[in-house]
Amino acid sequence: MYQAHPSRVLTELFARRPYQGAPPKTARFLFVGLDANYAADVEQSAIFPALRSYHEDGPTFWRKHGVHHPFLLPEYRGDGRRYHRTFAKIGFRPEHADLVSFIELLHVPTVGRSTLVPDDLDSTHLDRLKDAMFKGQARYVFLSAGVLRRMNDTEQFPELKRASGPSGSLRTLYKDAAREIFLHLHFSNYGKFEAQLQAEAGAIAALLPGVDIQELMMAETAEQIATEIRDRVVRLETRIVQLGDYVGANLRTKQRITIVPANSHSPPGAVRVEIDAMDVSVSRILTELRQHGVKEGGPIDVFCDGRCVFTLHL
């Protein structure tokens, strides 16, 4: 079961191009997922124009922005970032944009949590996927365990039930003279899976045309440092905002100014000021007096904790 995304724009984009990146039939690296999931209010997101251009032409977006997906743009703060950050660590670069395609088993964008069953899947879309996997230009195809289970449920991919066995850090599901299909960890995994994710990333990177592994590792380290700096800046900004909110709330509750009638011995209409903290500024007291119509006169006593702490003469 799944919930189709309410965005008409996204739905139309997927109807024209039910994949992301390069066309699956011509890509050399094909990554198969379950469904393309987005926040319900993604159209109100700052990155929606970029997301739209990405779905219209993924390779051009990659070469223009230097990242393979809009979720990696600095202004994006939503879910899905971990998946694409992990993918980026493999070492694909903008010059590889025409070689990489992402395609999901489900042919429409979704919102919320999905639990796909065979009846959810469109047979025509699955036929296109199978054609890209076994008859297209894809030299390397990558499936996660969840994707493999759903594909086996459909009975349209019998080739995948005859796994060939390990191939270095990756398990080979199918291999012929033209292509190899691998089982890999989902890119959203983390924690105890980190070592395996890194091993698989290295194995995939070794398949890139003309790649220098040592240079790639250095670039990955630099990217990790830059990413950590960006993340720390975001965390610091968040804490500053939270601190500002706390200080503002504290000031509103601790620095109260109350204008009350003076004692019975004072002239008619005379007032006094009561404050609840000694760090209330004189300018705030004067502003409060003006708002109560007291623009001149005096003396006006200012009390804190029941005693007069100073006297104003307007």
Secondary structure by P-SEA (a helix, b strand, c coil): cccccccaaaaaaaaaccccccccccccbbbbbcccccccccccccaaaaaaaaaacaaaaaaacccccccccccccccaaaaaaaaaaccccccccccbbbbcccccccccccccccccccaaaaaaaaaaaccccccbbbbcaaaaaaaaaaccccccccccccccccccccccccbbbbbbccccccccaaaaaaaaaaaaaaacccccaaaaaaaaaaaaaaaaaaaaaaaaaaaaaaaaaaaaaaaaacbbbbbbbcccccccccbbbbbccccccaaaaaaaaaaacccccccbbbbccccccccccc
